[in-house]
């Protein structure tokens, strides 16, 4: 398809997003930005969170990984399904009972001010690295497939996309994102269904025949029975459960949308609905990945991994399907980036600056400061996207999950310690514990062949990190009961 025509439709899609943002942000204030005035409809939040949870990495990397791990990613998705129930019935009641704007305020009330700040800082680190890695993947694909042919350099592409994200989140924040994420999730799922349909047609296969071919090619295997492998099913399911608990339930971006719903019961409906839909959508992405690999084999294509999806669509499918693919790709990109920048700005304002309790600051000053911080995080995103361009990891989903193991582990340990013990750690020592745990995990991971032989540490690194943080907090706690458990 002509790249100039593609660009025209992409700009039209951006214009639609800006229109939705303008309509939804009218009359918005700081409360709208942080928690959507607690007036979001749970069905909109649930549907929009699909796009945030999946992102462009799922759209590109999960299908691309089928060639090496078959349907093994479903093991993680099954664990995540269990984790969403834990969030709905353990964490959400806590957040609503305490009426939190930032979930890390719980750590402050239960463990102390340093614990509060430590949780917020680890969230900022986690979300900044994860969101920019996701953003880089989709910007790179747009650059390679469309914009490079128009002579646009990568840095300008990244700058333009971030500028557009800032434009439509600048005023409304969460109030706007609930609506734009709904639009973008629709675009992503439409693209998924269209691509599946045309691949089945291109392979001249029915649904049943495609499953038979996937099975014959060894591409549909789900469970890995080898306990020594990093992909062993028990390890993957357990890791998936804690990934969802940490990366959704203890993540300000994801919970910011949930607690923007007025009633706890509706927020729980949102989480349970999300758990079911996510499982179905991941299955669809894995099926798509299998079809892509069958198509590549039938046409003698050499592309694999993250490059496979784009190569098949833009090289072999009709022009209008290419257009749907590019719009779906952008739709997969934006929910992870827009929500991240908004949540990071919110957490910085609430957790580190204490904006909501500063009575000496006028509303105008708070708004001005919040907008400045919003722009600063956008600039940080740009710098990190350019850094990922330099690294250029061939499979971004593996990199993102690895980073999550290091950065979300301390959050998992902090929340678990607050919820399941009545001990009170020495608050001033908490940052040291939170830094030591991931460092020990890195040492174990780097030396695992020497220490454990053929046993491979995989995604359970997140759980190990959380356990080390929990143990460290226990060691720095006097052996007496604390006041009130959170």
C-alpha positions in Angstrom: 0.0 0.0 0.0 1.2 3.5 -0.7 2.9 4.8 2.4 1.6 8.3 1.9 -2.0 7.0 1.9 -1.3 4.9 5.0 0.0 8.0 6.7 -3.1 9.9 5.8 -5.4 7.3 7.5 -3.1 7.2 10.5 -3.4 10.9 10.9 -7.1 10.6 10.6 -7.1 8.1 13.4 -5.1 10.5 15.5 -7.7 13.2 14.8 -10.4 10.9 16.0 -8.5 10.3 19.2 -8.1 14.0 19.8 -11.8 14.6 19.2 -12.7 12.0 21.8 -10.2 13.5 24.2 -11.7 17.0 23.7 -15.2 15.8 24.4 -14.3 13.7 27.4 -11.9 16.4 29.0 -14.4 19.3 29.1 -14.6 20.6 32.6 -11.8 18.3 33.8 -9.8 19.2 36.9 -7.0 17.5 38.9 -9.5 15.0 40.4 -10.6 14.1 36.8 -6.9 13.6 35.8 -6.0 11.4 38.8 -9.1 9.2 39.3 -11.7 10.2 36.7 -13.9 11.8 39.4 -14.7 8.2 40.5 -17.4 8.2 37.8 -16.1 5.8 35.2 -18.5 3.0 34.0 -17.1 -0.4 34.9 -17.9 -1.9 31.4 -15.9 0.8 29.7 -13.0 0.3 32.1 -13.0 -3.5 31.6 -13.0 -3.2 27.8 -10.4 -0.5 27.7 -8.1 -2.4 30.1 -7.8 -5.2 27.5 -5.8 -2.9 25.3 -3.6 -1.7 28.2 -3.0 -5.2 29.4 -2.1 -6.6 26.0 -0.3 -3.7 24.3 1.7 -3.7 21.1 4.1 -6.3 22.5 1.3 -8.9 22.7 0.1 -7.8 19.3 3.5 -8.5 17.7 5.6 -10.6 20.0 3.1 -13.3 21.2 2.3 -14.4 17.6 6.0 -14.2 16.7 7.0 -16.4 19.7 4.8 -19.3 18.6 7.7 -20.5 16.4 9.9 -21.2 19.4 7.5 -21.9 22.3 4.3 -22.9 20.4 1.2 -22.1 22.5 3.3 -22.1 25.7 2.4 -18.4 26.5 -1.0 -19.7 27.4 0.5 -21.1 30.6 1.3 -17.6 31.7 -2.2 -16.4 30.7 -3.8 -19.2 32.8 -1.8 -18.0 35.8 -2.9 -14.4 35.1 -6.5 -15.6 35.1 -6.0 -16.8 38.6 -4.2 -13.7 39.7 -7.1 -11.4 38.6 -9.4 -13.2 41.1 -6.8 -12.4 43.9 -6.8 -8.7 42.8 -10.6 -8.6 42.8 -11.2 -10.1 46.2 -8.0 -9.1 48.2 -6.6 -5.9 46.8 -9.6 -4.0 45.5 -11.5 -4.1 48.8 -8.5 -2.7 50.5 -8.1 0.2 48.0 -11.8 1.1 48.2 -11.9 0.9 52.0 -9.0 3.3 52.3 -10.4 5.5 49.5 -7.1 5.7 47.8 -6.1 8.0 44.8 -2.7 6.3 44.8 -2.5 2.7 45.9 1.0 3.3 47.3 -0.5 5.4 50.1 -1.5 2.1 51.6 2.2 1.3 52.1 2.6 4.7 53.9 -0.3 4.1 56.2 0.7 0.5 57.0 4.5 0.6 56.9 5.7 4.2 56.9 6.6 7.2 54.8 9.8 5.6 53.3 7.9 2.5 52.3 5.3 4.7 50.6 8.0 6.5 48.6 9.9 3.3 47.9 6.7 1.6 46.4 6.0 4.7 44.3 9.6 4.9 43.0 9.7 1.2 42.1 6.4 1.6 40.3 7.8 4.6 38.3 10.9 2.6 37.4 8.8 -0.5 36.4 6.2 1.3 34.4 8.7 3.6 32.7 10.9 0.8 31.5 8.0 -1.5 30.6 5.9 1.1 28.8 8.9 2.5 26.8 9.9 -1.0 25.7 6.4 -1.5 24.4 6.3 1.9 22.8 9.6 1.3 21.1 8.4 -2.0 19.5 5.4 -0.4 17.8 7.3 2.8 16.8 10.0 0.7 15.3 7.5 -1.3 13.2 5.7 1.8 12.1 9.0 3.3 11.2 10.2 0.3 9.2 7.0 -0.4 7.4 5.7 3.1 6.6 7.6 6.2 7.7 11.1 5.3 6.7 9.8 5.1 3.1 8.7 8.7 3.5 12.1 9.7 4.6 11.1 10.3 8.3 13.9 9.6 10.8 13.2 7.3 13.8 13.7 10.0 16.4 11.2 12.3 14.7 8.6 9.4 14.5 9.0 8.8 18.3 8.8 12.5 19.0 5.6 13.0 16.9 3.8 10.0 18.5 4.7 11.1 22.1 3.5 14.6 21.2 0.2 13.2 20.1 -0.2 11.2 23.3 0.5 14.2 25.4 -2.0 16.2 23.5 -4.9 13.9 24.2 -4.0 13.1 27.8 -2.9 16.5 29.0 -6.2 17.8 30.3 -8.4 14.9 31.0 -6.0 12.2 32.3 -7.9 9.1 33.5 -11.2 10.6 32.5 -10.1 10.8 28.9 -8.1 7.5 28.9 -11.1 5.4 29.9 -12.8 6.5 26.6 -9.8 6.5 24.3 -8.7 3.1 25.5 -12.1 1.7 24.6 -11.8 3.1 21.1 -8.2 1.7 20.8 -9.1 -1.8 22.1 -11.9 -2.0 19.5 -9.3 -1.1 16.8 -6.9 -3.7 18.0 -9.4 -6.6 18.2 -10.9 -5.7 14.8 -7.4 -5.9 13.3 -6.8 -9.3 15.0 -10.0 -10.8 13.6 -9.5 -9.4 10.1 -5.9 -10.8 9.9 -7.0 -14.2 11.2 -9.8 -14.3 8.6 -7.5 -13.4 5.7 -4.7 -15.8 6.8 -7.2 -18.7 6.8 -8.4 -17.6 3.4 -4.8 -17.3 2.1 -3.9 -20.8 3.4 -7.2 -22.2 2.1 -8.0 -23.8 5.4 -11.1 -24.1 7.6 -10.8 -23.5 11.3 -10.7 -27.2 12.0 -8.1 -27.9 9.3 -5.9 -25.1 10.6 -5.9 -26.7 14.1 -4.9 -30.0 12.6 -2.0 -28.5 10.7 -0.8 -26.5 13.7 -0.9 -29.8 15.7 1.0 -31.6 13.0 3.6 -28.9 12.8 4.1 -29.0 16.6 2.9 -25.4 17.0 -0.1 -25.9 19.3 1.7 -27.5 22.3 0.7 -25.7 25.5 2.2 -27.4 28.5 5.9 -28.0 29.0 6.4 -31.1 31.3 10.1 -30.6 31.9 10.6 -29.3 35.5 14.2 -28.2 34.7 13.1 -25.9 31.9 12.3 -22.2 32.4 9.0 -23.0 30.5 7.9 -25.8 32.9 4.1 -25.4 33.2 3.9 -25.2 37.0 6.5 -22.4 37.0 4.8 -20.5 34.2 1.4 -20.7 35.7 2.7 -19.6 39.1 4.7 -16.8 37.5 1.7 -15.7 35.5 -0.4 -15.4 38.6 2.1 -13.2 40.4 2.8 -11.2 37.2 -0.9 -10.2 37.1 -1.0 -9.5 40.9 2.1 -7.3 40.7 1.8 -5.8 37.2 -1.9 -5.1 37.5 -3.0 -5.2 41.1 0.1 -3.3 42.5 0.5 -1.0 39.5 -0.9 2.5 39.8 -1.7 2.8 36.0 -3.9 -0.3 36.0 -5.5 0.3 39.4 -6.0 4.0 38.7 -8.6 3.0 36.1 -10.2 0.5 38.4 -10.6 2.9 41.3 -12.1 5.5 39.0 -15.2 3.3 39.2 -17.6 4.5 41.9 -18.6 1.2 43.6 -16.3 -1.7 44.7 -18.7 -4.3 43.3 -18.6 -2.8 39.9 -14.8 -2.6 40.0 -14.7 -6.3 40.9 -17.1 -7.0 37.9 -14.6 -5.1 35.8 -11.7 -7.3 36.9 -13.5 -10.6 36.5 -14.8 -9.6 33.1 -11.2 -8.7 32.1 -9.9 -12.0 33.3 -12.3 -14.0 31.0 -11.8 -11.8 28.0 -8.0 -11.7 28.3 -7.9 -15.5 28.3 -9.9 -15.6 25.0 -7.9 -12.9 23.4 -4.6 -14.4 24.2 -5.8 -17.7 22.7 -6.7 -15.7 19.5 -3.3 -14.2 19.4 -1.6 -17.6 19.7 -3.9 -19.0 17.0 -2.9 -16.0 14.8 0.8 -16.7 15.5 0.3 -20.3 14.4 -1.3 -19.2 11.2 1.5 -16.7 10.5 4.1 -19.5 10.9 2.1 -21.8 8.6 1.9 -19.0 6.0 5.6 -18.2 6.3 6.5 -21.8 5.8 4.1 -22.1 2.8 5.7 -19.0 1.1 9.3 -19.7 2.0 9.6 -16.6 4.2 12.7 -16.2 6.4 11.3 -13.6 8.9 10.7 -14.8 12.4 9.9 -13.4 15.9 8.7 -9.8 16.1 9.3 -9.2 12.4 7.0 -12.0 11.1 3.5 -10.4 11.5 4.3 -7.2 9.7 6.2 -9.0 6.9 3.3 -11.3 6.2 0.6 -8.6 6.3 2.5 -5.9 4.3 4.0 -8.4 1.9 1.1 -10.7 1.1 -2.3 -9.4 2.2 -4.5 -6.9 0.4 -4.0 -3.1 0.8 -7.1 -2.6 2.9 -6.0 -5.4 5.3 -2.6 -3.6 5.6 -4.5 -0.4 6.6 -6.4 -2.3 9.2 -3.2 -3.9 10.5 -1.5 -0.5 10.9 -4.5 1.1 12.6 -4.7 -2.0 14.9 -1.0 -1.7 15.6 -1.4 1.9 16.7 -4.4 1.0 18.7 -2.3 -1.6 20.5 0.5 1.0 21.1 -1.4 3.9 22.6 -3.2 2.3 25.6 0.1 1.2 27.2 1.8 4.5 26.6 -1.0 7.0 27.4 -2.0 5.4 30.6 1.6 5.0 31.7 2.5 8.7 31.3 -0.7 9.7 33.1 -0.2 7.2 35.9 3.5 8.2 36.3 2.6 11.9 36.5 -0.2 11.1 39.0 2.0 8.9 41.2 4.8 11.6 41.2 2.3 14.3 42.2 0.5 12.3 44.9 3.2 10.0 46.3 6.3 12.1 46.1 5.0 15.7 46.2 2.0 15.0 48.4 -0.1 17.3 46.1 -3.5 16.2 47.4 -2.6 17.2 51.0 -0.8 20.4 50.2 -3.3 23.0 51.5 -0.8 25.8 50.9 -0.9 25.3 47.1 -3.6 26.8 45.0 -5.5 24.6 42.5 -3.9 26.6 39.7 -0.4 25.9 41.0 -1.2 22.2 41.4 -2.5 22.1 37.8 0.6 23.9 36.5 2.9 21.6 38.3 1.1 18.5 37.3 1.3 19.5 33.6 5.0 20.2 33.9 5.6 16.7 35.4 3.5 15.2 32.6 5.8 16.8 30.0 8.9 15.7 31.8 7.8 12.1 31.8 7.0 12.4 28.1 10.6 13.6 27.5 11.9 10.6 29.6 9.9 8.3 27.4 11.5 9.7 24.3 15.0 9.3 25.7 14.3 5.6 26.6 12.7 4.8 23.3 15.8 6.0 21.6 17.8 3.9 24.0 15.8 0.8 23.1 16.4 1.6 19.5 20.1 1.3 20.2 19.7 -2.0 22.1 17.2 -3.5 19.6 16.3 -6.7 21.4 14.8 -9.2 18.9 12.0 -10.4 21.3 10.6 -7.5 23.3 8.1 -9.6 25.3 10.9 -11.6 26.9 12.8 -8.5 27.8 9.7 -6.8 29.3 8.8 -9.8 31.5 12.5 -10.0 32.6 12.5 -6.4 33.6 9.2 -6.9 35.4 10.8 -9.7 37.5 13.4 -7.2 38.8 11.3 -4.1 39.3 7.9 -5.4 40.4 9.4 -7.9 42.9 10.0 -5.3 45.7 6.4 -4.1 45.3 5.1 -7.6 45.6 7.2 -8.1 48.8 6.1 -4.8 50.3 2.4 -5.3 49.8 2.5 -8.9 51.0 4.4 -7.9 54.1 1.8 -5.3 54.9 -1.1 -7.6 54.2 0.0 -10.8 55.8 2.0 -9.8 58.9 1.5 -7.4 61.8 5.2 -6.6 62.1 6.4 -3.0 61.6 9.7 -2.8 59.8 12.2 0.0 60.5 11.0 2.4 57.9 14.3 4.0 57.2 15.8 0.7 56.2 13.1 -0.3 53.7 14.7 1.3 50.6 17.9 -0.7 51.3 15.9 -3.9 51.4 14.0 -3.1 48.2 17.3 -2.4 46.4 19.1 -5.5 47.8 16.5 -8.0 46.7 16.7 -7.4 43.0 20.5 -7.2 43.2 20.5 -10.7 44.7 18.2 -11.9 42.0 20.4 -10.6 39.4 23.4 -12.4 40.9 21.4 -15.7 41.1 20.2 -15.2 37.5 23.6 -14.5 36.1 25.2 -17.4 37.9 22.4 -19.9 37.7 24.2 -22.4 35.4 27.0 -22.6 37.9 24.7 -22.7 41.0 21.9 -24.9 39.7 23.3 -26.9 36.8 20.6 -27.7 34.3 17.8 -26.0 36.2 16.8 -22.7 34.6 15.3 -19.7 36.5 12.5 -18.3 34.4 9.7 -15.9 35.2 9.6 -17.2 38.8 12.3 -14.6 39.3 9.5 -12.2 40.2 8.3 -14.4 43.0 11.8 -15.0 44.2 12.4 -11.2 44.3 9.2 -10.7 46.3 10.2 -13.4 48.8 13.6 -11.9 49.3 12.0 -8.5 49.9 9.6 -10.0 52.3 12.4 -11.8 54.2 14.4 -8.6 54.3 11.5 -6.7 55.8 11.0 -9.4 58.4 14.7 -9.2 59.4 14.5 -5.4 59.9 11.3 -5.6 62.0 11.3 -5.7 65.8 9.6 -8.9 67.1 6.4 -7.3 68.4 3.0 -6.8 66.9 2.4 -3.6 65.0 -0.6 -1.4 65.5 -3.3 -2.1 62.9 -3.0 -4.3 59.8 -4.0 -2.6 56.6 
